[in-house]
Amino acid sequence: MANSREGRRIRRWLLTLALSAVALSANYVYRFRFRYSELNFRFYWDWTTQLRAGVAPWRPQADIVYTPAFVEALVPLTWLKPAHAWLVWQFLQLAAFFAAVLLLARELGPLASRRATAALGVVVLLLPYLLAGTIYVGSGVPLLLLLVTLAWRLARRKRSGWAGLMLAGATVLKVYPACAAGYFLFRRRYRVVLWSALWTLVLVALTNPRYWLAGLWGASRALGQRDMYAQERALSIAMNLYAVTSERHFYLAALAAAAACLIASAAYATLKAPTGAEADGIVLGLWLAVSLLLAPVAWPHEIALLMPLYLYAADILLQRYRMVPVAARSLLLAGAVGIVVPYYSSPARSLHLYFFALVAQYLGGCWLVAGPGWRAEPASTGQRPVVPWGEAAGVGASRPPRSGGPSNSEAGR
């Protein structure tokens, strides 16, 4: 009877969270419903309209930094009026975002469980800061998040070919998600990396290699413009380094050193991380953070890509807060504050707080999975032995494996 009451209470909380998320999202879509003629969607519309008319937007003097695959994927939107296309695009992105969140939460166990409900509650609390900017500019980041999440889940279930296709899809749409291949490489899922490379070549061939070559030239011109980098809302290392130096040689050397340190630290954390869905998801989030930090340009509306890091770090902090190293939880909490404060404060944005928040979240995630060892609390009965958290506290310890797929302990190897 007690379990039945608890189950009903958890389901009520889930329903409340779902309704809150829907209400917040609907509010943003309604508030920004007239932005179909503003950035970034106006660019999408112009480019796809040109392409549909037989004029390739990738020309020597064009400043387009989006891939041919991205633009061609949006051509069907030009069959509608701009205002209607904007709404369709927004609902597609919202559907992709929530589908990715649910897929990630499902790895923690049944959605109607206390831990999954608690982790989803944190997502809803952060929703305004993760989703408002994405809807405001009409970004396609949620679609990238869904594709990378599908690649991650499929790889955990030994479906390397399909996982490679999902990762390749994200790569040809925006390029920088290719950094997620580092997760698969250092988790020793080499087949996914190989399949992803093969599928990427196929997708590039299907979207006209000549467009890709012209697009690289146009992107190099656009990325060479000084005003693109002098932005206080910038996330990437390249943009923030540019804000403090005008010496080209120092800039390039510092950028190369920062990139090497990022990749080395992410690789170390990946190799040291324990098995289990929590650690595996955090490691994926670390490589997505690397992708934003190493991208030539990255903005706050792209923070939604870090959902695996937020969700699984929140689960660990909520379940075993006192067991988490102080440095790790301090960095993660500081990073969360760092994406909330500039949402309300222009002076905070002028301090490049978004960038420092992303760095803090990345370092906190690395410390969490690869830092000084900490151990899960024993069960209240005293019967259960104390073992490393990644083996005992992962999702595989909380529920039996589902039929038709491997257990989490197997999939995390």
Secondary structure, 3 states (H helix, E strand, C coil): CHHHHHHHHHHHHHHHHHHHHHHHHHHHHHHCCCHHHCCCHHHHHHHHHHHHCCCCCCCCCCCCCCCHHHHHHCHHHHHCCHHHHHHHHHHHHHHHHHHHHHHHHHCCCCCCCHHHHHHHHHHHHHHHHHHHHHHHHCCCHHHHHHHHHHHHHHHHCCCHHHHHHHHHHHHHHHCHHHHHHHHHHHCCCHHHHHHHHHHHHHHHHHCCHHHHHHHHHHHHHHCCCHHHCCCCCCCCHHHHHHCCCCCHHHHHHHHHHHHHHHHHHHHHHHHHCCCCHHHHHHHHHHHHHHHHHHCCCCCHHHHHHHHHHHHHHHHHHHHHHHHCCHHHHHHHHHHHHHHHHHHHCHHHHHCCHHHHHHHHHHHHHHHHHHCCCCECCCCCCCCCCCCEHHHHCCHHHCCCCCCCCCCHHHHCC
